[in-house]
C-alpha cells in the first residue's frame, strides 16, 4: 500500500523532526529518541562503535516492535540506525552530500540507499544486503518494513533502476560496509554532540523547520 504525502503530513513530520533535532543539539539523544517513541536507541551511547550488523538490527527491531513512529522520517531512521550521524534537513540534501556513490549494484548490508528525486524531499532506506531494504512508510505509514529495491523503485522511483544509488558514507562519515569483501574501519558516533560534523568544525544540523521523507 502506498501513501500520498500531503502538506499537512509534511508539517506534522517537520515539527517532530525539529523537536528531535532540538533535543540532539542539547546533547540529550536518549530524550530525543524517546520523543519519537523509538524505544531502542543507539545514539545515547556515544562511545559505542557501530557496525552494519548494528544498523540492520536497529531497523529490524523497529519493525518487530510494531512502532508506527517513523512517518516521514526516513533520514531520521537511517541516521539513528548508524548512531545519529546525519541531521541534514531532508534525504535529498543528505544524498547530495554523499561522496562515495554506487549505481546499479546490490548494496551491502547497512548501506544507505537513496532516491533523491522522490517527492519534494527525497527518500533513503537501509540495505539488508540481499537486494532488499528496510524503509519507512512504504507498506504502512510510520512503520519500518522490508521490501525489495525493485519494488520500492517501481512504487516511488521511476522504475528504471537509474534514479537510485547507494553510498559508502553518511553525514560525512565513511561507514564500515563490506564493500568487495572489505568491511572497512569502524565508524564512530560523533563525540562533540550528535549533530557534530565529522571534521569537528561545526554542525550539519539544520535549525529551520524541515520536511524529512
C-alpha positions as CSV (number, residue, x, y, z in Angstrom):
1,X,0.0,0.0,0.0
2,X,1.4,3.4,-1.0
3,X,0.7,6.6,0.9
4,X,0.3,10.0,-0.6
5,X,2.2,12.8,1.2
6,X,0.1,15.9,1.9
7,X,1.1,19.4,3.1
8,X,-0.4,18.6,6.5
9,X,1.6,15.3,6.7
10,X,4.8,17.2,6.0
11,X,4.0,19.9,8.5
12,X,3.5,17.3,11.2
13,X,6.7,15.5,10.2
14,X,8.6,18.7,10.2
15,X,7.5,19.5,13.8
16,X,8.5,16.1,15.0
17,X,11.9,16.3,13.2
18,X,12.6,19.7,14.6
19,X,11.8,18.5,18.1
20,X,14.2,15.6,17.6
21,X,17.0,17.8,16.3
22,X,16.5,20.3,19.2
23,X,16.9,17.6,21.8
24,X,20.0,16.3,20.0
25,X,21.5,19.7,19.8
26,X,21.1,19.9,23.6
27,X,23.1,16.7,23.9
28,X,20.1,14.6,25.0
29,X,20.0,12.0,22.4
30,X,18.1,9.5,24.6
31,X,15.5,12.1,25.3
32,X,15.1,12.8,21.6
33,X,14.7,9.2,20.8
34,X,12.0,8.8,23.5
35,X,10.2,11.9,22.0
36,X,9.6,10.0,18.7
37,X,8.9,6.7,20.5
38,X,11.6,4.6,19.0
39,X,12.1,2.5,22.1
40,X,15.6,1.1,21.5
41,X,18.4,3.6,21.0
42,X,21.9,3.6,19.6
43,X,22.7,7.3,19.7
44,X,22.5,7.5,23.5
45,X,25.9,5.6,23.8
46,X,28.4,8.0,22.2
47,X,31.3,5.6,22.9
48,X,29.9,2.7,21.0
49,X,31.4,1.5,17.8
50,X,28.6,0.7,15.3
51,X,28.7,-1.9,12.6
52,X,26.5,-2.7,9.6
53,X,25.1,-5.5,11.7
54,X,24.1,-3.0,14.4
55,X,22.4,-0.7,11.8
56,X,20.4,-3.6,10.3
57,X,19.5,-4.8,13.7
58,X,18.1,-1.4,14.7
59,X,15.8,-1.4,11.7
60,X,14.8,-5.0,12.4
61,X,14.0,-4.1,16.0
62,X,11.8,-1.2,14.9
63,X,9.9,-3.5,12.6
64,X,9.5,-6.2,15.1
65,X,8.3,-3.8,17.8
66,X,5.5,-2.6,15.6
67,X,6.5,1.0,16.0
68,X,4.5,3.4,13.9
69,X,6.6,6.5,14.9
70,X,8.6,6.8,11.7
71,X,6.1,8.6,9.4
72,X,8.1,10.8,7.0
73,X,11.3,10.2,9.0
74,X,13.3,8.1,6.6
75,X,16.5,10.0,7.2
76,X,15.9,10.0,10.9
77,X,15.5,6.2,10.9
78,X,18.6,5.5,8.8
79,X,20.7,8.1,10.8
80,X,19.6,6.6,14.1
81,X,20.4,3.1,12.8
82,X,24.0,4.4,12.5
83,X,24.0,6.2,15.8
84,X,22.7,9.6,14.8
85,X,25.4,10.6,12.3
86,X,23.4,12.7,9.8
87,X,21.0,15.5,10.5
88,X,20.5,17.2,7.2
89,X,17.1,18.7,6.7
90,X,16.0,16.2,4.1
91,X,17.0,13.0,2.5
92,X,17.6,14.9,-0.8
93,X,20.1,17.2,0.9
94,X,21.8,14.3,2.7
95,X,22.0,12.4,-0.6
96,X,23.6,15.4,-2.2
97,X,26.3,15.5,0.5
98,X,27.4,11.9,-0.1
99,X,30.8,11.5,-1.9
100,X,31.2,7.7,-2.5
101,X,28.3,6.5,-4.6
102,X,27.5,3.3,-6.4
103,X,24.9,2.8,-9.2
104,X,23.4,-0.4,-10.5
105,X,24.9,-2.8,-7.9
106,X,23.5,-4.6,-4.9
107,X,24.2,-2.5,-1.8
108,X,26.0,-4.2,1.1
109,X,24.2,-4.6,4.4
110,X,23.8,-1.3,6.2
111,X,24.4,0.9,3.2
112,X,22.1,3.9,2.8
113,X,20.1,3.6,-0.5
114,X,19.0,6.9,-1.9
115,X,16.1,8.1,-4.1
116,X,16.9,11.9,-4.1
117,X,14.2,12.6,-6.7
118,X,11.2,11.2,-4.8
119,X,8.7,13.8,-3.9
120,X,9.9,17.2,-2.7
121,X,12.4,15.8,-0.1
122,X,13.8,12.6,-1.4
123,X,13.9,9.2,0.3
124,X,16.5,7.0,1.9
125,X,16.3,3.4,3.1
126,X,18.8,1.0,4.7
127,X,20.0,-2.1,2.7
128,X,19.9,-5.5,4.3
129,X,22.5,-6.8,1.8
130,X,20.2,-9.0,-0.2
131,X,18.6,-6.7,-2.7
132,X,16.1,-5.6,-0.1
133,X,15.9,-2.5,2.1
134,X,14.4,-1.5,5.4
135,X,12.2,1.5,4.7
136,X,9.5,3.6,6.4
137,X,6.0,4.4,5.1
138,X,6.0,2.2,2.0
139,X,4.0,-0.7,3.3
140,X,2.2,1.1,6.2
141,X,2.5,4.7,7.2
142,X,5.0,5.2,10.1
143,X,6.3,1.6,10.1
144,X,9.6,0.2,9.1
145,X,9.2,-2.7,6.7
146,X,11.5,-4.9,4.5
147,X,10.8,-4.5,0.8
148,X,12.8,-5.2,-2.4
149,X,14.7,-2.4,-4.0
150,X,12.9,-3.2,-7.2
151,X,9.5,-2.9,-5.6
152,X,10.3,0.4,-3.9
153,X,11.8,1.8,-7.1
154,X,8.7,0.8,-9.0
155,X,6.4,2.4,-6.4
156,X,8.3,5.6,-5.5
157,X,11.0,5.9,-8.2
158,X,10.6,5.8,-11.9
159,X,11.0,2.1,-12.1
160,X,14.0,2.3,-14.4
161,X,16.6,1.5,-11.8
162,X,18.5,4.6,-12.8
163,X,17.3,7.1,-10.2
164,X,18.6,5.4,-7.1
165,X,22.1,4.8,-5.7
166,X,23.8,3.6,-2.5
167,X,26.6,5.3,-0.7
168,X,29.6,4.3,1.4
169,X,29.2,7.4,3.5
170,X,26.5,9.2,5.6
171,X,26.7,12.6,7.2
172,X,30.4,13.0,6.3
173,X,31.5,9.7,7.8
174,X,32.7,6.6,6.0
175,X,30.6,3.6,7.0
176,X,32.1,0.2,7.9
177,X,30.4,-1.6,5.0
178,X,31.5,-4.8,3.4
179,X,32.4,-3.4,0.0
180,X,34.1,-6.1,-2.2
181,X,34.7,-8.2,0.8
182,X,36.3,-5.4,2.8
183,X,34.3,-4.4,5.9
184,X,36.4,-1.2,6.3
185,X,37.1,0.6,9.5
186,X,34.5,1.1,12.2
187,X,32.7,4.4,12.2
188,X,32.5,6.4,15.4
189,X,29.4,8.2,16.6
190,X,30.2,11.9,16.7
191,X,31.8,12.8,20.1
192,X,31.0,16.5,20.3
193,X,27.2,16.3,20.1
194,X,25.0,14.2,17.9
195,X,24.9,16.9,15.2
196,X,28.7,17.4,15.0
197,X,30.5,17.3,11.7
198,X,32.9,14.5,11.1
199,X,35.8,17.1,10.9
200,X,34.7,18.5,14.2
201,X,34.3,22.0,12.8
202,X,30.7,22.6,13.4
203,X,27.3,21.1,12.9
204,X,25.3,19.7,10.0
205,X,22.1,20.2,11.9
206,X,19.5,22.4,10.2
207,X,17.7,24.7,12.7
208,X,14.9,25.6,10.3
209,X,11.7,23.6,10.2
210,X,12.1,20.9,7.5
211,X,10.3,18.0,5.9
212,X,12.0,14.7,6.1
213,X,10.6,11.9,3.9
